[in-house]
Amino acid sequence: MSRLRFLDNGAKYPKETRRIELGDYHEDLAGDFIDVWVNFPRRLSNERLALAQESIAISEINLGEERDKRLDGLQERMFAFQSEWWGLEVEQVKALYDVDTTLYGWIVTQAAKLRADYEDSRKKVDDDSTDT
């Protein structure tokens, strides 16, 4: 018999985070960090996929007002997604983007790498298991 109390009693699944040290980007940012969520739920995975699909759809629209409007909406959704993923207020995510788009892109890359590394480490645990 299996026992999955956390599903029945409302307990939250343990949230795993990994730290991005901003000092790795630039020494003047030493001491600043972001703890990103690496084992986020299917809801966020689905939102991540939906954002990617919307980005592709927008890329196929000719330049103009409709494309600009869709891009603005996509960016707002992206900021909200990253806010939850990175554990920051939406305003802080927007501020990072406004201050330095290269830093912002670096954070996006680092967060994605940490999530992929986490997923790979979980797969290795599964691969190391033996059949009983």
N, C-alpha and C positions, 0 to 999 in steps of 0.2 A: 504494500500500500504506500502511496506517495503522500507527502505532507507538504503543502504549500500554504502555510498560514498567512503569509503576506498578501495572498490573493483574497483571502476570506475575511481577514480582520481589519482591512483598511490600512494596514501598514504600508508605508511607501517603500518601493524598491530602492536599494541604496544607490544614490547618485554618485557617479565617479567623475572626478574632475582632474585635469592636468594643467599645470602652470606654464604660461608663456611669460618669460622674463623679457620685458621691453628693453632692458639693458643690452640684450643680445642684438637688438636692432641698432641702438646708438647708446654710447656710454653715458650721455647726459640723461638718459631715461633709467639708469640703474636704480633699482629699488621699486620701480613701478612694475606691476604684473597684472595679468588677467588669468583667472582660473576658468578654463573652458570645460563644458560638460561633454564627456566622451561617450557615455552610454545612454544617449537620449532616446526617448520612446518612439514608437512607430509614427505617432502623430507628427513629430518633428522631422522624421525621415521622409514622410509623405510631403510635408511642406517644402522640404529641401528639393525634392523631385519636382514638385509643382512650380517652384521658382525657376528651376532650370528649364522646364518645358515652356514657361511663359517667356523666358529670355530668348529661346529659340524662335518662338512665334513672333515676338517683337522684331527680331532680326530680319524677318521676311516681309515686314511692312515697309513701304516706301517712306522716305523722309517726309515729315510733315507734322501737323497738329495731332493727329491720332496717335502716331508713333511716340511723340513727346509725352502725351497724356499717359499712355500705357507704360512708358519708361518711368515716369514719376511715380505711378502706382506700384510698379515692380520695386523701385528703390525703397519706398516706404515699407513694403512687405519684407524686403530683405533686411532693412534696419530692425524691424520687429523680430524677425527670425534670429538675427545675430544677437540681439539684446537678450533673448532667452538662452541661446547657446552659450554666450560669453558671460552671462550673469551680470550684465550692465544695464543701466537705464537706457532707453532708446535715445535720449538726448546725448548721452555719453558716446554712443556708437556714432551718431551723426557728427558730434564734435570731432571724433577721431578722423572721420572722413573729411571734414572741413579743414582740419589743421594740416593733415598730410596724407594725401591719397596713397602715396607709396607705403607709408607706415601702415595704413589701413589694409592695403593689399597684402602686406607682409603678415599682418595678424591673421587675415583670412587664410593664407597659405599655411601658417603655423598651426592654426586651429584644425584645419582639415588634416594636416599631417598627424597631429596628436590623436585625432579620432581614428584615422586609418591604422596607426600604430596600435591603438587599443584594440581595435577589431582583430588585427593580425595576432596580437598576443592571446586573445580569447580563442582564436582558431587553433593556435599552437597548443593550448591547454586541451582542447577537444581532440587534437591529433595525438597527443601524448597519452590519452586515455586508452585503456585496454578493454577489450570485450570481456564480459564476465560469463 
